[in-house]
């Protein structure tokens, strides 16, 4: 049977089948804020987990104050919780996207980010006009499951 994708990460081969061979599975955890709209915290499909963007909400839904460093810490805690619920981790991330409300916060965000993403996945960082709930940073990820 032909594979849709074959990816080699750190010498291990991951085979990705077309979606009709690998159904999608919704991921949900109470260790991260609940989705506030018609979306899931994450979806597992074809051996990968695709997370929704995480902002600096505590699991109870309150926004963390204290600036970009404190918000980035909370965002990464949320992301780690969602990835863990999917059977993955920050160390298995292959692609990360960071959205900043102010590109001037890049260095401070990057200092916190580099403590957690030691495997150095591919990453894009973009400045946006605004983020939900007045957040300063939002991060989403794609990671290998298993």
C-alpha positions as CSV (number, residue, x, y, z in Angstrom):
1,X,0.0,0.0,0.0
2,X,1.4,3.4,-0.9
3,X,2.0,5.9,1.9
4,X,0.9,9.5,1.7
5,X,4.1,10.7,3.5
6,X,7.2,9.1,4.8
7,X,9.1,11.2,7.3
8,X,12.4,10.4,8.9
9,X,13.1,12.1,12.3
10,X,16.2,11.4,14.2
11,X,16.7,8.2,12.2
12,X,13.2,6.9,12.9
13,X,10.8,6.4,10.0
14,X,7.2,7.6,10.4
15,X,4.7,6.6,7.8
16,X,1.6,8.7,7.2
17,X,-1.5,7.1,5.6
18,X,-4.2,8.9,3.7
19,X,-7.0,10.1,6.0
20,X,-9.4,7.2,5.0
21,X,-6.9,4.8,6.6
22,X,-6.3,6.9,9.7
23,X,-9.4,8.5,11.2
24,X,-9.1,11.8,13.1
25,X,-9.3,11.8,16.9
26,X,-10.2,14.8,19.0
27,X,-8.0,15.6,22.0
28,X,-9.3,17.2,25.1
29,X,-7.7,17.8,28.5
30,X,-8.7,19.8,31.6
31,X,-5.0,20.6,32.2
32,X,-5.3,23.4,29.5
33,X,-8.1,25.9,28.9
34,X,-11.1,24.5,27.1
35,X,-11.7,25.5,23.5
36,X,-13.9,28.6,23.5
37,X,-15.4,28.1,20.0
38,X,-16.2,25.4,17.5
39,X,-12.8,23.8,17.5
40,X,-10.8,21.2,19.4
41,X,-7.8,21.6,21.6
42,X,-6.0,19.3,19.1
43,X,-6.6,16.6,16.5
44,X,-4.6,13.4,16.1
45,X,-4.4,12.2,12.5
46,X,-1.9,10.1,10.5
47,X,0.5,9.8,13.4
48,X,0.7,13.5,14.2
49,X,-1.1,15.8,16.6
50,X,-2.1,19.2,15.3
51,X,-2.8,21.6,18.2
52,X,-5.1,24.7,18.2
53,X,-3.3,27.9,19.1
54,X,-2.8,28.3,22.8
55,X,-2.8,31.7,24.6
56,X,-1.9,32.5,28.1
57,X,-5.1,31.3,29.7
58,X,-4.9,29.3,32.9
59,X,-7.0,26.1,32.8
60,X,-9.8,28.0,34.7
61,X,-9.9,30.5,31.8
62,X,-8.3,33.5,33.4
63,X,-5.6,35.4,31.5
64,X,-2.0,35.4,33.0
65,X,-0.6,38.9,33.4
66,X,3.0,39.9,34.0
67,X,4.2,40.5,30.5
68,X,5.5,38.4,27.6
69,X,7.8,36.0,29.6
70,X,5.0,35.0,32.0
71,X,2.5,34.6,29.2
72,X,4.9,32.5,27.1
73,X,5.5,30.2,30.1
74,X,1.7,29.7,30.5
75,X,1.2,29.1,26.7
76,X,3.9,26.5,26.7
77,X,2.5,24.8,29.8
78,X,-0.9,24.6,28.0
79,X,0.7,23.3,24.8
80,X,2.6,20.6,26.8
81,X,-0.6,19.6,28.5
82,X,-2.5,19.2,25.1
83,X,0.4,17.4,23.5
84,X,0.6,15.1,26.5
85,X,-3.1,14.3,26.3
86,X,-2.5,13.3,22.7
87,X,0.4,11.0,23.5
88,X,3.1,13.4,22.4
89,X,5.3,16.0,24.0
90,X,7.2,19.3,23.3
91,X,10.3,17.2,22.4
92,X,8.3,15.5,19.6
93,X,7.3,18.8,18.0
94,X,8.2,19.1,14.3
95,X,6.6,22.5,13.5
96,X,5.7,25.4,15.7
97,X,4.1,28.7,14.9
98,X,4.4,31.7,17.2
99,X,2.1,34.7,16.9
100,X,3.1,37.9,18.7
101,X,1.0,40.9,19.3
102,X,4.2,43.0,19.3
103,X,7.3,41.8,17.4
104,X,9.3,43.8,19.8
105,X,8.6,40.9,22.3
106,X,10.5,38.4,20.1
107,X,13.7,38.3,22.2
108,X,11.9,37.8,25.5
109,X,9.5,35.2,24.1
110,X,12.5,33.4,22.4
111,X,14.4,33.2,25.8
112,X,11.5,31.4,27.4
113,X,10.7,29.3,24.3
114,X,14.3,28.0,24.0
115,X,14.2,26.5,27.5
116,X,11.4,24.2,26.5
117,X,11.9,23.4,22.8
118,X,15.4,22.0,23.0
119,X,14.9,19.7,20.0
120,X,14.6,22.9,17.9
121,X,11.6,22.1,15.7
122,X,11.0,24.1,12.5
123,X,9.3,27.4,13.5
124,X,7.6,30.4,12.1
125,X,7.1,33.6,14.1
126,X,4.8,36.3,12.9
127,X,3.5,39.6,14.3
128,X,-0.3,40.0,14.3
129,X,-2.5,43.0,14.9
130,X,-4.2,41.5,17.9
131,X,-4.7,38.1,19.7
132,X,-7.8,36.8,21.5
133,X,-8.5,38.2,25.0
134,X,-5.7,40.7,24.7
135,X,-3.0,38.0,24.9
136,X,0.5,38.9,23.9
137,X,1.5,35.5,22.4
138,X,-0.2,32.5,20.9
139,X,1.6,29.2,19.9
140,X,0.4,26.2,18.0
141,X,2.3,23.0,17.1
142,X,2.4,19.9,15.0
143,X,4.1,16.9,16.8
144,X,4.7,13.2,16.3
145,X,2.5,10.9,18.4
146,X,3.8,7.9,20.1
